[in-house]
Amino acid sequence: MKSFLKLFIPEFILIWYHLVLAHLANFIYGHPSQKLFMVGVTGTKGKTSTANFVWSVLSAGGFKTGQISTANIRIGEQEFLNQFHMTMPSPFIIQKLLRQMVQAGCTHAVMEATSEGMKLYRHLGIQFDCAIFTNLTPEHLPSHGGSFEKYKQVKAKLFQSLKPTGMAIVNADSEHADYYLRFAHGKKFTFGINSGEFQATKISDSNEGINFEVKNDSFNLNILGKFNIYNALPAIALGSALNLPDEKIRQGIEAIKIIPGRMEPINEGQSFRVFVDYAHEPVSMNAVLDTARNLAGKNHVIVLLGAEGGGRDKTKRGLTGQATGSKADFIICSNVDPYDDDPTEIVEEIARAAEAVGKIRDQNLFVIEDRRAGIAKALSLAQPNDVVVITGKGAEQSMIIGNKNIPWDDRKVVREEIKNLE
């Protein structure tokens, strides 16, 4: 219905509608962000993990901190999963959550800022004390007129919302670093693996975690994936900028052992390893596949993947199918959130791309639209010491097929299907 109405409502009316909503929500809930040290995180990948690391470092440093992210929401120590099926829900929900943080005694808050949300002015009225940029790759382009440049510009709205004295923390390894740094007028910090003021060195990656150093201080990540170094570095930079003791920063980094739906291990006593991850575009999929391959060694990597409908970028279907077809031993193509799009068309696009790099249907490539059945198939293929990765939804709490919003949690379904194997 919303898509239908948008065809007949002039764009300027829609813009004013969202502007009014943002201002009204801010007013009704008493401008709660003004009472908080606000940290915004934007970029294509890693926002949720970065937000969790920032929350943990600030909390370890003695600041009662709130969090709004794709996977989880926190009000101080109270944590619950994001039920809204969107990273930045309506301005009324955002402002209500911020007010709850203030009422609970929070002094700091970290929230993800997406291009989709900022395009609808859901960040309006929030003056950020710190803006973090993770990285930028093509994503959500159809909703930005198919233009990567427009997508990049919308991301900059977070930096434009910085207070005059606000700080910017930017990934120096990104070719877009200078673009975002120029919007900040306060302190500026950079991080990276190849460069940056807060540069990770002496990296050691194992099946249990990752060790690295920053400015001769040693850090241990208790979650898997070398890519998570990029997600932890902004928290280290922010902790340092706020003059937190090195030991507190280290404590905050090492306290993160699970991020919901981000290479989250599922262990029900099975003889193989299972992870649930949110990866749904080529870059993050490649990172997850590389991690899975390192864990599996000579054993098999089995991946379930899909792609969203509803006007999302169709080009990533073939790209993720090709990447997975090249790096995984077995592939199951299944539903994610088809919305009103034809689910068969989505999974077939992915499957054809996998076939193009050598996968064979009903041997090492399976097309199973029903997601539960697809998960069951992935698990049934696993032998001892294999690695199974269920991608695309992470810790999302619903799945949208047509006009139906179906309660769903990959992690719960995976546990149920592992038990069914017995």
Helices and strands as residue ranges (DSSP letters): H 2-6, H 11-28, G 32-35, E 37-42, H 47-60, E 65-68, E 72-75, E 78-81, H 91-103, E 108-112, H 115-119, E 128-133, G 141-144, H 148-155, H 157-160, E 162-171, H 177-181, E 188-192, E 198-205, E 210-214, E 217-221, H 228-241, H 246-255, E 264-266, E 273-276, H 282-296, E 301-305, H 315-327, E 330-333, H 343-356, E 365-367, H 371-380, E 387-390, E 398-401, E 404-407, H 410-421
